[in-house]
Amino acid sequence: MDCLEHLINEIYSNEQRLYFMSTVLSNLCSLALNVDLICSR
């Protein structure tokens, strides 16, 4: 988790951080919540 925190806080620009937090993280959470539906097909 420290690596992710370092990436977000130290390496990403403000624009990249905003995109990650609003889009990528949201999509990852949706995928995690629906993995049983996706894998059961």
N, CA and C atoms as a LAMMPS dump frame, in Angstrom:
ITEM: TIMESTEP
0
ITEM: NUMBER OF ATOMS
123
ITEM: BOX BOUNDS ff ff ff
-5.0000000000000000e+02 5.0000000000000000e+02
-5.0000000000000000e+02 5.0000000000000000e+02
-5.0000000000000000e+02 5.0000000000000000e+02
ITEM: ATOMS id mol type element x y z
1 1 1 N 0.823 -1.182 0
2 1 2 C 0 0 0
3 1 3 C 0.871 1.251 0
4 2 1 N 2.039 1.164 0.606
5 2 2 C 2.934 2.319 0.612
6 2 3 C 3.341 2.715 -0.796
7 3 1 N 3.502 1.726 -1.682
8 3 2 C 3.882 2.022 -3.065
9 3 3 C 2.79 2.81 -3.771
10 4 1 N 1.54 2.425 -3.555
11 4 2 C 0.424 3.133 -4.175
12 4 3 C 0.335 4.554 -3.643
13 5 1 N 0.502 4.711 -2.341
14 5 2 C 0.467 6.046 -1.738
15 5 3 C 1.591 6.909 -2.296
16 6 1 N 2.782 6.349 -2.434
17 6 2 C 3.92 7.084 -3.001
18 6 3 C 3.626 7.488 -4.443
19 7 1 N 3.091 6.563 -5.223
20 7 2 C 2.76 6.844 -6.616
21 7 3 C 1.765 7.997 -6.714
22 8 1 N 0.708 7.928 -5.919
23 8 2 C -0.341 8.944 -5.979
24 8 3 C 0.158 10.296 -5.49
25 9 1 N 0.912 10.305 -4.4
26 9 2 C 1.31 11.572 -3.783
27 9 3 C 2.575 12.183 -4.36
28 10 1 N 3.493 11.371 -4.816
29 10 2 C 4.799 11.885 -5.211
30 10 3 C 5.052 11.875 -6.716
31 11 1 N 4.442 10.963 -7.434
32 11 2 C 4.786 10.794 -8.844
33 11 3 C 3.721 11.363 -9.764
34 12 1 N 2.462 11.11 -9.449
35 12 2 C 1.379 11.614 -10.296
36 12 3 C 1.261 13.131 -10.188
37 13 1 N 0.943 13.757 -11.296
38 13 2 C 0.608 15.181 -11.274
39 13 3 C -0.782 15.333 -10.667
40 14 1 N -1.19 16.556 -10.372
41 14 2 C -2.525 16.786 -9.814
42 14 3 C -3.608 16.27 -10.751
43 15 1 N -3.421 16.478 -12.046
44 15 2 C -4.403 16.015 -13.039
45 15 3 C -4.468 14.493 -13.066
46 16 1 N -3.314 13.848 -13.05
47 16 2 C -3.271 12.387 -13.048
48 16 3 C -3.883 11.829 -11.768
49 17 1 N -3.615 12.468 -10.652
50 17 2 C -4.171 12.037 -9.368
51 17 3 C -5.69 12.136 -9.385
52 18 1 N -6.217 13.227 -9.906
53 18 2 C -7.666 13.416 -9.991
54 18 3 C -8.296 12.337 -10.87
55 19 1 N -7.675 12.057 -12.023
56 19 2 C -8.186 11.017 -12.918
57 19 3 C -8.16 9.654 -12.229
58 20 1 N -7.057 9.348 -11.557
59 20 2 C -6.941 8.062 -10.874
60 20 3 C -8.015 7.916 -9.806
61 21 1 N -8.166 8.928 -8.978
62 21 2 C -9.107 8.85 -7.859
63 21 3 C -10.553 8.815 -8.335
64 22 1 N -10.876 9.547 -9.392
65 22 2 C -12.277 9.633 -9.813
66 22 3 C -12.672 8.553 -10.814
67 23 1 N -11.76 8.115 -11.649
68 23 2 C -12.108 7.176 -12.712
69 23 3 C -11.535 5.784 -12.468
70 24 1 N -10.236 5.691 -12.353
71 24 2 C -9.587 4.383 -12.236
72 24 3 C -10.004 3.678 -10.952
73 25 1 N -9.924 4.371 -9.83
74 25 2 C -10.274 3.752 -8.558
75 25 3 C -11.744 3.358 -8.522
76 26 1 N -12.592 4.202 -9.073
77 26 2 C -14.022 3.896 -9.145
78 26 3 C -14.27 2.635 -9.968
79 27 1 N -13.598 2.529 -11.112
80 27 2 C -13.761 1.348 -11.96
81 27 3 C -13.212 0.089 -11.293
82 28 1 N -12.101 0.211 -10.582
83 28 2 C -11.548 -0.941 -9.863
84 28 3 C -12.504 -1.426 -8.78
85 29 1 N -13.113 -0.488 -8.071
86 29 2 C -14.087 -0.866 -7.032
87 29 3 C -15.299 -1.549 -7.653
88 30 1 N -15.789 -1.028 -8.754
89 30 2 C -16.933 -1.65 -9.433
90 30 3 C -16.584 -3.055 -9.901
91 31 1 N -15.405 -3.217 -10.448
92 31 2 C -14.96 -4.535 -10.891
93 31 3 C -14.882 -5.501 -9.715
94 32 1 N -14.301 -5.06 -8.612
95 32 2 C -14.181 -5.921 -7.434
96 32 3 C -15.551 -6.328 -6.905
97 33 1 N -16.501 -5.412 -6.933
98 33 2 C -17.834 -5.714 -6.423
99 33 3 C -18.622 -6.63 -7.353
100 34 1 N -18.25 -6.671 -8.631
101 34 2 C -18.99 -7.468 -9.607
102 34 3 C -18.204 -8.65 -10.155
103 35 1 N -17.085 -8.983 -9.536
104 35 2 C -16.233 -10.045 -10.065
105 35 3 C -16.97 -11.383 -10.09
106 36 1 N -17.867 -11.623 -9.151
107 36 2 C -18.61 -12.885 -9.157
108 36 3 C -19.529 -12.978 -10.367
109 37 1 N -20.102 -11.859 -10.791
110 37 2 C -20.958 -11.856 -11.982
111 37 3 C -20.139 -12.072 -13.251
112 38 1 N -18.967 -11.459 -13.291
113 38 2 C -18.112 -11.548 -14.475
114 38 3 C -17.543 -12.961 -14.619
115 39 1 N -17.087 -13.548 -13.522
116 39 2 C -16.436 -14.859 -13.573
117 39 3 C -17.414 -16.02 -13.693
118 40 1 N -18.675 -15.804 -13.393
119 40 2 C -19.636 -16.903 -13.455
120 40 3 C -20.137 -17.165 -14.868
121 41 1 N -19.779 -16.333 -15.806
122 41 2 C -20.256 -16.497 -17.188
123 41 3 C -19.478 -17.535 -17.925
